[in-house]
Amino acid sequence: VTDSDCRQERQIIRSIIMNKAFTLSETLITLGIIGVVAALTMPAVITNYQKKQTSAQLKKAYSTFAQALVQAQYEFGDASSWTVTEPSSSYEDNLAYFETYWKPYIKIIKVCKTMNECGYDITGYASLSNKNNYVYYGQFANVPGFIYGDGTYAYLRPYNINSTEDNRQRLQLLSIDLNGPKKPNVIGKDVFQFIINTNNGVISGFGNKNLCTAANIKNSAEYSRSCGGKIMADGWEILDDYPW
């Protein structure tokens, strides 16, 4: 093989490589297309991830209280026989109730008399209808709040609505903030509410799950409170019709 033959072979190889490579303009156009596609799809990907993370955290939080309820009944007997408190009960009485029936079965990090003691700079939550108005359903002055597990914040308070001495519903409102003091602190987004019925030992969603719609929430912040029940009823998933 002569030097001339080698030079010709190298020229042929360079020609093949050059013909197969992208030009600078082609590369820039391709990157631009990728950028546009990413800009269009990333918000949806992020939202989907947030929904899955939220629903998984909420299911775990619900399970924490459901298991604690079972364990407490094993220790103290059927929940219908427990000494429960009333909406008018003092902080001390509500704290005693919590420390007796719930605290032993949940890994508590801190118990707080106010939301501020648990690290909040607000005294109430916002809602899906007004995400900047932190005035709804924060911790009540006569009940303890607490941080447990991986930083979840919760409180229990007596909620014996429409009851009489002869027909007491013996309800407890359970409010769960999945990420504690961290934002957004919005009911229906990272804060969810449930009802514990100590008459039958059942934890259910707050209110009517069918009220958790964009149209209803637009008219009243109250309906955001039913969204935990909707997620629960939908198999612990946040579906496309959820007013996220």
N, C-alpha and C positions, 0 to 999 in steps of 0.2 A: 504494500500500500504506500503510495507516494504522499508527500506533503500536500500536494495539490488535491488529492482525493480526500485527505483529512479535513482540509479547509472547506471543501464543498459539503462534506458531511456535517460539519459544525454549523455552516450557514443554513443548511436545510433544517436542522434541529431548532436553531434560533427562530427561523421563519415560522415553524410549527407552533412554538411557544408564544410568539408574538400574536399569531392569528387567533390563538385560543384565549388569550388574556383579555380582561375587561379594560376598556379605556377609562380614563379618569372621569369623564362625563357620565359614562354608563354606571360607574361605581357610585357617583354622587346621586344620580337619579334613583338607583336601587335603595340607597340609604334613606333617601327622602321618603320613598314609598313605605319602607319599614317603619319610619318615624310616624307617619300619618296613621298607619294601621295600629301601631302601639298606642297612640294618643286616643284613638277611637275605642279600643278594646280594654285598655288598662283600668279605666274607672269601673267597668262592669266586672272585671276580674277581682278588683279590690273589694267592691261591694259584696260580691258573692262570697269572698273569703270572710269578710266581717260577719255576714249573716250566719255562715256555718260555725264560726267561732262563738258567736253569741248564743246560738241555739244549743251548742254543745256545753257551754258554761252554765246555761240556765238549767239544762237537764241535770247536770252534776249538782248544782245548788239545790234543786228540788229534791234530788235523791238524798242529799245530806239531811234535810229536815224530815223526809219520809222515813228514813232509817232511824233517826233520833226518836221519832214518834213511836216506832215499833219497839225500840229498846226501852223507852220510858214506860210503855205499857207493860212490858215484860217485868219491869221492876216494881211499878206502882199499881198495876192493875189497869183495867179498861179506862180509857181517857174520860169516859162519862162519869167516873167516880172521882176524878181529880178535883182538887180545890182550886177553882179558877178565879180570876179577878174580873172586875167590872170596869166599864169605861170611866167611872168616877174613882176608881181605886188609886191609892197614892203610889208614888214612885217606889217607895220601900216595899209595898205589897207586890207590885209588879216585878220588882227585882227578885224578891223571894220566890215568886212563881217561876220565873225564868231560871233561877239558880237551882231550883228543885227538879223541874221536869225536863229542861232542855240543856242547860250548860254542861252537865256531866257527859253528854253524848255527842257534843260538837267540840272540835279542837279550837277553843276560843283563844285569840291573841290578845284582845283588849275589850273591856266593857266600858261604855261611855254614857254619861248622863246627858250629853248634848252631842250633836253632830260635829261641832267644833272640836270637842275633845277627841274625836276620831279622825281629825285632820281635814275636815271640810271648811271651806270659807263661805259656805251657804247654809241656810237653815231649811231649805225646801228644794224640791226638784222642779225642773222644767218639764214640759210635755211635748209630744209630737206636734201639737198644734201651735206651740209657741216655745221654741227651743232656747230662748234667751230670757224667759220669765221664770225665775227660780222661786216660786211661791207655793208649789203644790205638794202636799202630803209628805213633808219631812218628818223627822222623828218628833213624836209628841213629848211634851215636857214631863209627863208622868210615867214614861216607859224607858227602859234602858235600850241602848243600841249596842252593837258589838261587831267587831271584826274577827273573822275566823278563816281558817284554811289558808288560801293563797291570796288573801287580801279582800275577800268579799265582805261587804258590810250588810247588816240586816237588823231589823227590829221586829218585835212582836207586840201587838197591843190588843186589848179587849175590843171586840166589835159586835156586841150583842144587839144588833139592830132589830127593831120591831118585835121585841121580846117582852114578856111579862114574867113575873115570878113563877107562874104556873107553867109557862111554856118558854123557857129560856133556850135560845139557840146555842149558847156557849161557843161563840165564834171568836177566833183570833185572826187579826189581819197580819199577814206575813209580808213584809216589804224587803226585797233583795236588790242590792246594788252590786252588780257583778264585778266591778273594778274599783269599788270603794270611792274615795274622794276624787279620783281621776275623772276628767270630763269624758262624755258630755253630760252625765248626770240628768238624763232625760227619761221620763217614764215611757216605756215602750221601746227604748233604744238600748240602755244598759241597766235600767231600773224596772223591776217587774213585781207585781203584787199577786198574792194568793190568799185564800181563806182556809184556815184550819178549823174544822168542825170537831170539837172534842166530844160531841154527843155520839158520833159514829167513828171517830178516828180517821177522818178522810181529809186530804189536802186537795183543794180544787182551785180552778182559776177564779179570779175576782170577776164578779158580774157575768154578763152574757158575752161569750167569745165572739158572737156575730156582730157586736158593736164595734169591734176593732177594724174599722174601715177608714179609708182616707176621707170619705164624705162625712162620716160621723165625727171623726176627730177634728175636722176643720170647724165644726159647729160647737164642740165642747171638749175641753181638756179632760173631762171626766172619763171619756171613753178610752183614753190611752191606758187606763188601769186594767182594761179587759184584755190587753194584748198578750200578757203572759199566758192566759187561758187559751188564747187562739193558737199560740205556738205549741202548747201542750196538746191540744186537740188535733193539731196537724202532724202529730207524731214527732214532736220536738224538731220541727223544721220551720224555717221562715220561707214561706212560699211566695210566689210572684204577686199574689193579691195582698200581701202584708204591706201596710203603709209605712215602709221603711224610710 
